[in-house]
Amino acid sequence: MAPAAANTLKSSRKPPRSVLVALFAALVPLLAALTLVAPPAAARTEAVPTATLTEVTGFGANPSNLQMYVYVPAAVTAHPAVLVAVHYCGGSGPAMYSGTEYASLADQLGFIVVYPSVTRASKCFDVSSSQALRRGGGSDPVGIKSMVDWVTSTYSADTSRVFALGISSGAMMTNVLLGDYPDVFAAGAAFAGVPFGCFATTDGSEWNTACANGTVIQTPQEWGDLVRGADPGYTGPRPRMQLWHGTADDTLRYPNFGEEIKQWTNVLGVRQTPAATDSPATGWTRTRYGATGDRAPVEAISLQGVTHNLYTYGMGARVLTFFGLDSGSVPQPPAGACKVTVTTSAWNTGLTASVTIANTGTSTVNGWQLGFALPTGQTITNGWGATYNPASGTVTATNASYDGTIAPDASVTIGYQANHTGNSAAPTAYMLNGTACTVG
């Protein structure tokens, strides 16, 4: 600054105090207005579109390169609950989204659903490595934990209401998540899984044959110690667990169900003798441990004669009841807006299926996905009228370019050819765009 200017400033008179007070008074409303319109420090700059499945990238530490898909309902609640829905081997996050009812339930109840998706060739989650079986170990659980952190930060989600559920490989991962991060998850539901640590291997393999065959038998204390060893410094409350298994499961055999019960009753410090036993549906035996109500520490449902592909529409509402998210009043999506009729023709190792989808509602269907579970041992080899993904397990059939519109009282017919290993039956339940269809 030039000397002359400096001298001028030094010799300037200070404004009267009354002028300063008046100036400040005039600025106060302006500053208040600016404060009101300024975005808060935690603004949701990363929030995703609502009512549509969206992939999120850059969500945090992700050592095994998982993909993250998230579904945020249009009527998401303030401080929503978070469900992590983990897919089966050969599946994906989008397949779990279209093949289960959790997005529809989220629309009704306002929670957020996270769908992790494996990118490794097997499309199975890592539940075998030493990294996966300890907190912060550097494998799939770390990436899933980052997804939860992203959602809780972006949507100010309720950290006391974070839950995990999964099917097959996803059920095994549910066991792992609850062991690795007992402070993150309030409860879990495992459909056709194995105990935490049962699938551990030391040769880099993803598959443990002894565990899959149900021959790994340990005491409750030994199973419990495996869970406690995943986060040995943790002394807080443990998440509750709901377990589902079919007695005819020939992939992850039924003895694993009993071993899971032994493990989680020990972890939660409750007796292995059921506090209550009932049959909520034909062929089901439900046992509850540590309490008799819907939110017992451990709940176990055995399905008589059911194979590995046990998940069917309607089970999701029972999961939410166990989690405590529905207050016992989850409304069921209306059945009857669609009807599916199936005919099959089988031979010794194969079959063909003709599937007619009828729109029995009053609105035109514009674009559709039909979800169904193939019986164990069936694999689709080719199909027509739709694309089928994956080829086995819980399948999603997506309309072709020429049959995506179904007017009221109209129908389309699609079909597929499949191999089988002895069971040539047709699927027994179908969901059209997330809504259950009647079958006839």
Phi, psi and omega in degrees: 000138180294146181303318182300317180297321181297318180296321179300316180296318182295329184269355181293145178280143175286144178294149178301152180301324182297326179293316180298318180297316180296318179297315179299317180298324180288329182281335185304310180299322180296316178296321179296318180296317178298322180296322182291324185267348180290139180292141177295160184299330183257033181302148184279066182291342182254005184301148185260163175300148181271161173060027175208145178287128186228136174276136177246132177244163178062039185271356179137195181304131187208068190296337182252015172060042173290155169262148179244123172243144182223144175239119178247117182291158180299325181256047179299137183280163170293137182049062187288159167287161181232128174248129173258115183253112193254127189281170180274169175301135181085354181265198180199168175301311178299324178293323177293324178296313185278338185263358178230171188260013188290328176294319178297318177294324177297322177300325182281326191243353170084011177272172181251140179246130175253131180242093175295150183221125182283141176252347177295160190302323184289340187058027175249148177281150178280106174239016188246327188283159177296330178295321182289335189261024172213151181301130178065025187287342174105018179236208187307318181302328179295315179297319179294320175301321178296323178298316178299316180299320180298315181293315182295326178286315185290325185245013182048045184292159181282107184291348176272357181231061175247129188227156177232144174214152181197163181241128176058248176303323176292329175291319176298319178293327176300315175303317182293315181300318181290333175282317182288322188231066181293341179274349183264317188258134179274332180193166178217162175224122186243117179259108178063062180241199177221164180298157171305130176086348183295325184271010183299139176227161178241002183252012181083358180283151176270353189240133177241102186296319182299317179293314180303323181279358177077025183257001176270104184243128179224168177284160176305320180296318179296317178296316180297323179296327177298316179295312182296330180288345179291330179217074192296340180274358186277133180231008184275189180294152182254149179291147176284160184224134172248131186239138178230138177201143176267140182292339181258019179296118180252012176254306172240094198295158192303328177305335178298331179298313179295324179291323175297318179299316178301317183295308188282332172294323178291316180300321183269000173069037179239161182293149176281348175281127183300140172279338179204146176223132176209183180228089184289345177208161182301127179083359180259140169238119181250127176241141179237140187236132177088346177190169185253350187269188183294342182242044176298155178305317178228132174233133184229128181241118178259130184249110186293127175074006183267141183272195185296325181278068189272343189288128176226160179302140181106336179292331181300321178296324178291326175298313182295327175297316178296320179292338182085023183267346188251355185054026178076016186221042177291118178288137180279135175302142185295132173270154175107351174287348175214154177224135180244130176240130186234135169234141180234154173226120189239155169228191193299325182233005184210176180199161167238148180230134174249123187240117178256125180252114181254135175271104180261009178269193183251357181243147178290137174271119179247095185087129184215155170228131180250118180258138177200159180253121175288142173302153180304135178095353178264138177222124180288130179257331173197163182206170180218152180082352182194165168259142187241126182208130350286186184277348180214172181075222178276111190257145171242120175262123181250135186305152171279173183294337187260355184227027184280349180251127178233110180287161174305138181068010176253171181211161171231153179239129176236176179193169179206159172247141183218152167273157174214162181248021178139332179257108182254018183290158175276156172304155184253351182216145183221146176234124178258115182051041175086000180247136182294138175257151167287151182241128182207000000 
